[in-house]
Amino acid sequence: MLFGEYREFDRAYVGREIEAASVIRQVREEQMTPEVVAARSREFCGNHSYASAKMGCCGSCGIRHYERKAGPTIKFFRLDLSSDKARLLRYTKEQKEELEQLRCNAKVSIPVACDSHIAGFQFRMVDTSKAISVYEGTTGLFHLHPELCHIDKTGREYTHVCHGCDASLGQGEILALSIANGIDFGSLH
């Protein structure tokens, strides 16, 4: 019986002699064959192997996971930016105007230490609009992480989305935790 029984320590056996033959017989009966070990190892590695797993990232909400086939399944889906599904991620005319206005007024002056050994600061201008995650594609602006958008060999722009974002976009909705819904932790660019 492989792992079919839980055996707890019993104080009644403390100080008593162990019947070695019985224990050896029991261990042999429960010992896994090489075939069972191989099957269990394949199952475990299929569910937990990160060495060969593909790290997926959602261009819409930014979630990162290793893809896996079971326990539970995690898969990212290609989203062509020219598709009808991607229309919800496009900037509206009003959003484009807001972004342009922000870009015009987004410079702030921040103090930066001159030298780690000398007390003092100098001021540097920083463009805060660059912190906004926006992909500027050939077909328009998108509420997407720009570092997660790509162009394939045929020139089609795409990103990958998680199951939640794919399902929401398929129903004509925007996932609550996506950039298009205002949840943006910034761009890597």
C-alpha positions in Angstrom: 0.0 0.0 0.0 1.8 3.2 -1.2 1.3 6.1 1.1 -2.2 4.8 1.8 -1.9 4.7 5.6 -0.7 7.2 8.2 1.1 5.7 11.1 1.6 7.6 14.2 4.2 7.0 16.9 2.7 4.9 19.7 4.3 5.2 23.1 3.2 1.6 23.9 6.2 0.4 21.8 8.8 2.5 23.7 11.4 0.2 25.1 10.0 -2.9 23.4 12.0 -4.9 21.0 11.2 -4.4 17.3 10.2 -7.4 15.2 12.7 -6.7 12.4 11.4 -9.3 10.0 7.9 -7.7 10.1 9.3 -4.2 9.5 11.4 -5.4 6.6 8.5 -7.2 5.0 6.3 -4.1 5.4 8.9 -1.8 3.9 9.4 -4.2 0.9 5.6 -4.3 0.3 5.4 -0.5 0.3 8.5 0.0 -1.7 7.9 1.7 -5.0 9.0 0.0 -8.2 11.3 1.9 -10.6 8.2 2.3 -12.9 6.2 3.9 -10.1 9.1 6.2 -9.1 9.4 7.3 -12.7 5.7 7.9 -13.1 5.5 9.9 -9.9 8.6 11.9 -10.9 7.1 12.7 -14.3 3.8 13.8 -12.6 5.7 16.0 -10.1 7.9 17.6 -12.7 5.0 18.2 -15.0 3.2 20.1 -12.3 6.2 21.9 -10.7 9.2 22.0 -13.0 10.3 25.6 -13.4 13.6 24.7 -15.1 11.9 24.0 -18.4 8.8 26.1 -17.8 7.9 29.2 -19.8 7.5 32.4 -17.8 4.4 34.0 -19.0 3.5 37.7 -18.5 0.2 39.4 -19.2 0.5 42.6 -21.2 -2.8 43.9 -19.8 -2.6 43.3 -16.0 1.1 42.4 -15.7 0.7 39.2 -13.8 3.6 36.8 -14.1 3.4 33.0 -13.8 5.2 30.0 -15.0 3.0 28.2 -17.5 2.0 24.6 -16.6 -0.2 21.9 -18.1 -1.7 20.7 -14.8 -2.3 21.3 -11.2 -3.9 23.8 -12.1 -3.3 24.7 -15.8 -1.8 28.1 -16.3 -1.6 29.4 -19.9 -1.1 32.8 -21.5 -2.9 33.6 -24.8 -1.7 35.6 -27.8 -3.7 38.7 -28.4 -3.3 40.4 -31.8 -3.7 44.1 -31.3 -5.6 44.4 -34.6 -8.2 42.0 -33.3 -11.7 42.9 -32.1 -10.8 41.6 -28.6 -8.0 44.2 -28.3 -10.3 47.2 -29.0 -11.1 47.6 -25.3 -7.4 48.2 -24.6 -7.2 51.0 -27.1 -7.0 54.6 -25.9 -10.2 56.6 -26.6 -9.9 60.0 -28.1 -10.4 61.6 -24.6 -7.7 59.3 -23.1 -5.3 60.4 -25.9 -6.0 64.0 -25.1 -5.4 63.4 -21.4 -2.1 61.6 -22.1 -0.9 64.4 -24.3 -1.8 67.0 -21.7 0.0 65.0 -19.1 3.1 64.7 -21.3 3.1 68.5 -21.7 3.0 69.1 -18.0 4.8 66.1 -16.6 8.2 67.5 -15.8 9.1 67.9 -12.2 12.4 68.9 -10.5 13.7 66.6 -7.9 16.8 66.9 -5.7 19.6 64.4 -6.4 22.7 63.9 -4.2 25.7 65.4 -6.0 28.3 62.9 -4.5 28.0 60.3 -1.8 30.9 61.9 0.1 29.9 65.5 -0.2 26.7 66.9 1.3 24.7 68.7 -1.2 22.1 68.3 -3.9 21.5 69.3 -7.5 18.2 69.4 -9.1 17.3 67.2 -12.1 14.2 67.4 -14.3 12.2 64.1 -14.5 9.5 63.3 -17.0 6.9 61.6 -14.9 4.7 60.7 -18.0 7.2 58.0 -18.8 6.0 56.1 -15.8 2.7 55.4 -17.5 2.4 52.1 -19.1 1.3 52.8 -22.7 2.1 50.9 -25.9 2.4 53.1 -28.9 1.7 50.7 -31.7 1.2 51.3 -35.4 -2.5 51.1 -35.0 -2.8 53.4 -32.0 -2.2 53.7 -28.3 -3.0 50.8 -26.0 -3.4 50.3 -22.2 -0.6 47.7 -22.2 2.9 47.2 -20.7 5.1 48.3 -23.7 7.8 45.8 -22.7 5.3 43.0 -23.2 4.2 43.9 -26.7 5.9 42.4 -29.7 5.9 42.4 -33.5 6.0 39.0 -35.3 7.7 38.2 -38.6 4.7 39.3 -40.6 4.5 42.7 -38.9 1.5 41.9 -36.7 1.6 43.5 -33.2 0.6 41.3 -30.3 1.0 40.7 -26.6 0.1 37.8 -24.4 -2.7 37.9 -21.8 -3.5 35.8 -18.8 -6.7 33.7 -18.6 -8.5 36.3 -16.6 -7.9 39.1 -19.0 -8.5 36.9 -22.0 -11.9 35.8 -20.6 -12.9 39.3 -19.7 -12.0 40.7 -23.1 -13.9 37.8 -24.7 -17.0 39.0 -22.8 -16.4 42.6 -23.8 -15.2 43.7 -20.4 -12.0 44.9 -18.9 -10.5 43.0 -16.0 -10.6 45.0 -12.7 -6.9 44.8 -12.1 -5.7 45.8 -15.6 -4.0 48.9 -16.8 -7.1 49.8 -18.9 -9.0 49.9 -15.6 -6.6 52.4 -14.1 -4.3 49.9 -12.2 -0.8 50.8 -13.4 2.4 50.3 -11.5 4.5 52.0 -14.1 6.5 51.1 -17.2 10.0 49.6 -17.3 10.9 51.8 -20.2 
